[in-house]
Amino acid sequence: MTRIPCDLTIIIPVFNEGSRISHTLKALDSFFKNSPFACFIVNDGSTDESLDILTEFARSRAWLELLSSDSNKGKGAAIKKGMSRVETAFAFFMDADLPVPLHTLKRAVGCLEGSADMVIGSRAHPESRVRDRSFLRKGLSLIGNHLIRSMTGLSYGDTQCGFKGFTRRCAHDLFQNLSVSGYLFDVELLLLARKMGYNVEQIPVNWSHVPDGSFRPLFDSLGILTELIRLSLLYRFL
């Protein structure tokens, strides 16, 4: 089994995750107990107790560096801020509630040590196991994935899973050109990877829905569709 290297950075965006961020921090601390690594947690303008919890935890953890924005800039902008600080061979971003287990990093790192420049977790992979996903979210995901594929020409079954990794060069090239700050930043990353000729590998994930997330399926859908139209036009001829 691939060993998790020390030359690894994890970026986690946080927006109003006060009810569950402590669990995530403890999970990271336990998983990497004997393998030093770097972690940038980006507080994206949280208005709850998230910043206080993160600040207190960071005081006693050398592996954790806290970055913060005064206002909510969007998930894509938060991750871009963290990626701009990466100096390790590999970099990953993942969601604050850790719906994908940390042990998935072992397989993902193996891909990056091989021929992949970018690795993405896919809930649509035939080997994936998805639990506790509501009928509404599953339906919206199927519709969204169909629209993304038809409007952008991307062939991936799941562009939105919050688990993606990169070689340092790939991360630098993609994120310095990223223009989307919100929900569809993942789609732009994959469009940029296609444009730049980077090799993207999909891996299966064990994914569990964690309730009380910040994404509001019905309320946010119109803005997402507008952004998708913009991206499809922007990258249509590339």
Backbone torsions as a table, in degrees:
resi	resn	phi	psi	omega
1	MET	NA	137.5	-179.1
2	THR	-62.1	132.5	176.0
3	ARG	-80.8	141.9	174.3
4	ILE	-71.7	120.0	-176.8
5	PRO	-77.6	157.3	174.6
6	CYS	-70.6	-24.6	-175.2
7	ASP	-82.9	62.0	-172.2
8	LEU	-142.3	137.7	176.1
9	THR	-123.7	137.7	175.7
10	ILE	-115.1	134.2	175.7
11	ILE	-115.3	130.1	179.2
12	ILE	-129.1	116.9	175.3
13	PRO	-81.3	141.0	-177.9
14	VAL	-131.2	124.8	172.6
15	PHE	-137.6	109.6	178.8
16	ASN	52.5	56.4	-179.9
17	GLU	-111.8	27.3	-175.1
18	GLY	-58.1	-29.2	-176.5
19	SER	-77.0	-14.5	-175.4
20	ARG	-139.8	-2.7	-176.2
21	ILE	-68.5	-29.1	178.5
22	SER	-61.4	-40.7	178.1
23	HIS	-61.1	-42.4	179.7
24	THR	-63.8	-44.7	-179.9
25	LEU	-62.0	-42.0	178.8
26	LYS	-67.4	-36.9	178.1
27	ALA	-64.2	-42.5	177.2
28	LEU	-63.7	-43.9	-179.7
29	ASP	-60.1	-41.1	-179.1
30	SER	-73.2	-44.6	-175.2
31	PHE	-64.2	-39.4	-176.6
32	PHE	-101.7	25.4	-173.6
33	LYS	-54.0	-41.8	-178.1
34	ASN	-111.3	16.7	180.0
35	SER	-135.4	92.2	-178.6
36	PRO	-55.4	141.3	179.5
37	PHE	-151.8	175.4	177.7
38	ALA	-112.3	144.9	178.6
39	CYS	-143.0	123.8	172.6
40	PHE	-105.6	116.1	172.2
41	ILE	-102.2	123.7	-174.1
42	VAL	-105.9	107.9	176.2
43	ASN	-77.0	112.7	-173.1
44	ASP	-95.0	60.1	175.9
45	GLY	71.2	34.4	-179.9
46	SER	-59.5	143.1	178.6
47	THR	-110.6	2.1	177.0
48	ASP	-101.3	-153.1	-176.4
49	GLU	-86.8	7.2	-176.4
50	SER	-54.1	-47.9	-176.4
51	LEU	-62.9	-40.0	178.9
52	ASP	-63.4	-43.3	179.7
53	ILE	-64.3	-45.3	-179.4
54	LEU	-64.6	-42.1	-179.5
55	THR	-62.1	-44.5	-179.8
56	GLU	-64.8	-42.7	-178.3
57	PHE	-67.1	-39.4	-176.5
58	ALA	-64.9	-24.2	-178.6
59	ARG	-62.7	-27.9	-175.5
60	SER	-115.4	12.2	-179.2
61	ARG	-128.3	111.3	-177.5
62	ALA	-68.1	-25.3	-176.7
63	TRP	-77.2	-13.7	-173.3
64	LEU	-104.0	125.5	171.8
65	GLU	-119.3	127.4	-177.2
66	LEU	-97.2	125.0	172.8
67	LEU	-111.3	150.3	-174.8
68	SER	-148.5	145.8	174.2
69	SER	-116.3	145.0	-178.7
70	ASP	-70.0	-26.8	-179.5
71	SER	-134.6	164.8	-178.6
72	ASN	-73.5	115.6	-177.4
73	LYS	-100.7	-16.8	-176.9
74	GLY	110.0	152.4	-176.1
75	LYS	-59.0	-44.2	-179.4
76	GLY	-61.8	-42.5	179.5
77	ALA	-65.7	-38.7	179.6
78	ALA	-64.5	-45.3	-179.7
79	ILE	-67.9	-38.0	176.8
80	LYS	-59.7	-39.9	178.5
81	LYS	-62.0	-42.7	177.6
82	GLY	-68.1	-42.3	-178.6
83	MET	-63.5	-27.3	179.7
84	SER	-66.5	-14.7	-177.7
85	ARG	-102.5	-0.1	-174.5
86	VAL	-70.8	131.5	176.8
87	GLU	-126.4	1.8	-178.2
88	THR	-91.2	170.2	-178.2
89	ALA	-66.0	-34.5	-177.0
90	PHE	-129.9	149.9	178.6
91	ALA	-140.2	139.1	178.0
92	PHE	-129.3	149.8	164.6
93	PHE	-121.8	149.0	179.3
94	MET	-149.0	160.0	-177.1
95	ASP	-73.5	152.5	-174.4
96	ALA	-65.0	-24.3	-179.4
97	ASP	-91.8	2.0	178.4
98	LEU	49.9	55.8	176.5
99	PRO	-67.5	-20.2	174.5
100	VAL	-105.2	124.0	-177.3
101	PRO	-59.0	147.4	-178.3
102	LEU	-63.2	-27.2	-179.2
103	HIS	-65.4	-13.2	175.9
104	THR	-63.1	-23.0	178.5
105	LEU	-57.4	-32.1	-176.4
106	LYS	-63.0	-46.1	178.9
107	ARG	-68.9	-40.0	-177.9
108	ALA	-64.9	-42.7	177.6
109	VAL	-62.2	-38.4	177.1
110	GLY	-59.0	-38.2	177.8
111	CYS	-65.0	-42.3	-178.6
112	LEU	-71.4	-29.3	175.0
113	GLU	-73.6	-17.1	177.3
114	GLY	-92.8	-119.7	-173.6
115	SER	-101.3	-7.0	-175.5
116	ALA	-81.2	141.3	171.2
117	ASP	-96.1	-27.3	-179.3
118	MET	-143.1	139.2	178.9
119	VAL	-127.4	134.8	-177.6
120	ILE	-126.4	135.4	172.3
121	GLY	-73.1	139.1	-177.8
122	SER	-131.2	117.6	175.9
123	ARG	-72.5	-14.2	179.3
124	ALA	-88.6	-6.5	179.2
125	HIS	-62.6	138.6	-177.4
126	PRO	-60.6	-20.9	179.2
127	GLU	-93.5	-2.4	-177.8
128	SER	-75.8	153.8	174.4
129	ARG	-124.0	120.0	-177.3
130	VAL	-115.9	127.5	-176.2
131	ARG	-124.6	149.6	170.5
132	ASP	61.2	32.0	177.9
133	ARG	-95.1	125.3	-176.5
134	SER	-67.7	158.4	178.3
135	PHE	-60.0	-40.0	-180.0
136	LEU	-62.4	-49.3	-179.0
137	ARG	-64.4	-39.2	178.7
138	LYS	-64.4	-42.3	179.1
139	GLY	-65.1	-45.3	178.8
140	LEU	-64.2	-34.9	178.7
141	SER	-66.0	-43.2	178.9
142	LEU	-62.5	-43.1	178.7
143	ILE	-65.1	-45.4	-179.1
144	GLY	-62.4	-43.7	179.4
145	ASN	-63.7	-38.0	177.9
146	HIS	-64.0	-43.7	179.4
147	LEU	-64.6	-42.3	-179.9
148	ILE	-61.2	-46.3	-179.5
149	ARG	-64.6	-43.9	-176.0
150	SER	-72.1	-31.8	-175.5
151	MET	-91.2	-20.9	-177.2
152	THR	-115.3	-17.7	-176.6
153	GLY	82.6	0.9	175.5
154	LEU	-70.0	144.4	-174.3
155	SER	-103.9	1.4	-174.6
156	TYR	-72.6	139.2	179.6
157	GLY	-76.2	-17.9	-178.7
158	ASP	-151.1	105.4	179.0
159	THR	-93.4	-14.9	-167.5
160	GLN	-103.5	0.7	177.8
161	CYS	-62.0	129.9	-174.8
162	GLY	-82.4	51.9	176.5
163	PHE	-146.9	103.7	-178.1
164	LYS	-143.2	143.0	-179.3
165	GLY	-130.7	159.3	-172.8
166	PHE	-147.4	151.4	161.8
167	THR	-72.0	160.4	-176.6
168	ARG	-61.2	-42.5	-179.6
169	ARG	-62.8	-44.9	179.8
170	CYS	-62.4	-45.6	179.5
171	ALA	-58.9	-44.6	-179.6
172	HIS	-60.7	-48.3	-176.6
173	ASP	-65.6	-41.4	-176.9
174	LEU	-72.7	-47.9	-172.3
175	PHE	-74.8	-27.2	177.5
176	GLN	-71.5	-16.9	177.8
177	ASN	-104.4	0.9	-177.6
178	LEU	-71.8	130.1	-179.6
179	SER	-112.5	-19.0	-177.6
180	VAL	-86.4	128.6	-179.2
181	SER	-101.0	-15.5	-174.4
182	GLY	-101.8	-147.5	-167.5
183	TYR	-59.8	-36.5	-173.9
184	LEU	-90.7	18.4	178.0
185	PHE	-60.9	-31.5	177.6
186	ASP	-59.8	-40.8	179.5
187	VAL	-63.5	-43.4	179.3
188	GLU	-65.2	-37.6	176.7
189	LEU	-57.2	-43.0	-179.0
190	LEU	-71.6	-33.8	175.3
191	LEU	-66.8	-40.6	177.2
192	LEU	-66.0	-40.1	178.6
193	ALA	-62.0	-40.6	176.7
194	ARG	-63.8	-44.6	-179.4
195	LYS	-61.6	-39.5	-175.0
196	MET	-90.3	-2.8	176.0
197	GLY	78.7	23.7	178.5
198	TYR	-79.8	145.8	-180.0
199	ASN	-85.8	118.9	-179.4
200	VAL	-108.3	128.0	179.8
201	GLU	-116.4	134.6	178.2
202	GLN	-97.0	138.8	177.5
203	ILE	-128.0	153.0	177.8
204	PRO	-73.8	156.2	177.9
205	VAL	-136.5	152.2	164.9
206	ASN	-96.0	110.1	-171.4
207	TRP	-118.9	130.4	178.7
208	SER	-123.4	129.6	177.0
209	HIS	-69.2	130.8	175.6
210	VAL	-109.5	119.9	-175.1
211	PRO	-67.0	167.2	176.1
212	ASP	71.2	30.5	175.2
213	GLY	-75.9	170.5	-176.3
214	SER	-84.5	-14.9	-179.6
215	PHE	-75.0	129.1	179.9
216	ARG	-111.4	99.0	-168.5
217	PRO	-51.2	-50.9	-175.3
218	LEU	-76.5	-42.3	-176.8
219	PHE	-66.6	-38.0	-174.4
220	ASP	-86.5	-11.6	-171.5
221	SER	-62.7	-38.2	-178.7
222	LEU	-64.5	-44.5	178.2
223	GLY	-63.4	-37.4	178.8
224	ILE	-65.2	-42.8	178.9
225	LEU	-62.6	-41.2	178.0
226	THR	-60.9	-43.1	179.3
227	GLU	-66.2	-36.8	179.3
228	LEU	-65.2	-41.3	177.2
229	ILE	-60.7	-43.6	179.4
230	ARG	-61.6	-44.1	-179.4
231	LEU	-65.7	-41.6	-178.3
232	SER	-63.5	-35.7	177.1
233	LEU	-72.7	-40.1	-177.0
234	LEU	-64.8	-38.0	-174.5
235	TYR	-106.4	10.1	-174.7
236	ARG	-57.8	-40.5	-172.6
237	PHE	-104.8	16.7	-178.4
238	LEU	-100.3	NA	NA
